[in-house]
Amino acid sequence: MDEVKLIKFPKELDINFAFFNFICDLYDKYSQSEFESIIFDFTETKWIDANLVAVLKSIIDLLRERYNTVNIRNMSIQIKMIFMKNGFLNQAVKDVNKTTMEM
């Protein structure tokens, strides 16, 4: 394991070309990484479309399957709640506003 790979996420993660370009670049750069320590830094992120949480989770799962360590840091409470409502963080939060689908 070499140096820690820090990935800074943009201010907004919305369903648009900029997001998909960001994700494609992320995938291209790290999909073959093995035994790396990778940090997803959400310091600047103020908005995420809840539909994109699954895309990010897929990338994290892919990285972990290749024996990488992936950590998330500096996530605002609003962003963290979106992840938790969608079941993608260790803690679960009841969706009282009915904004997620139960499977």
N, C-alpha and C positions, 0 to 999 in steps of 0.2 A: 504494500500500500504506500503510495507516494504522498504527495501533498493533497490537501483537501481541495476538492473542486467546488467552488462557490458559484451557484447559479442564481443571479438576481432576476426576480420576476418583475414584469412591467407594472405600471400604475393600474392599468385596467386589463382584465382578462375577459374579453367579450367574444361572441361568436362572429369573428370577422377575419379578414385576410391576415392582419397583423398577428393575431393569436396563432393561427395555423402555421404561419411562417415561423413564429417563435418555437412552436412545438416541433415542427419539422427540423429546424436547426438543432434543437435540443436532442432529438432522436438521432440525427446524423452524427452529432458530436460524441454522444455517450452510449449509444446502443451496443457498442462492442466493448465497452469498458468492463473490466473484471477486477474485483478486490479493491475497489476505490472507495474513498469516503466522499460522499456528495452531499452538499447542503443546498436545499431550496430556500432561498432568502426572500421573504415576502415583505420586507421593510417598506418598499414603495407601493405595494399593491393596496389599493383602496376599494376595488370592485372586482368581483368575479361572478360571471354568469354561472348559476348552480349546475347547469347542464355540462359545464366543462370540468367539474370535479371528477367525474368518471374518467375523462381523458387523462387528467393528471395522475389519477390513481393507477391507470394502466401503465403509464410511463414509470411510475415508482415500482410497480410490480415487476415490470420488465428489468429494471435496473437491479432489483433485489434478487431476481432469478439468476442473475449473472454474478452473484456473491458481492454486490456492492452494498455499502451501508448508506442509506438515504435518510437524512434528517431534515426536518422543517424548522425554520426559525423565523422570529419576528413577524408572526402572523397576527394581525389585529383581531380583536374579539369578534368583530362582524364577520370576517373571513373565516375564522375558526368555527363560528356557529354554522355557517353554510356547510363546511366540511362535516361537522358533527351531525347535523340534521340529515345528511346524506349517508351517514354511517361509515365515513372514511377516516375517522380518527378513533382512538381507543375509547373515548367516551361517547356515549349516545345521548342525544337530546330529543325530547318529544317535540314533534312538529305541531304545535298548537294552532298554527296558521294554515295548516293543510297545504304546504307548498312543496311537499315531496310525495313521491309515489311509494307505497309499501309493496314489497314483493313477497 
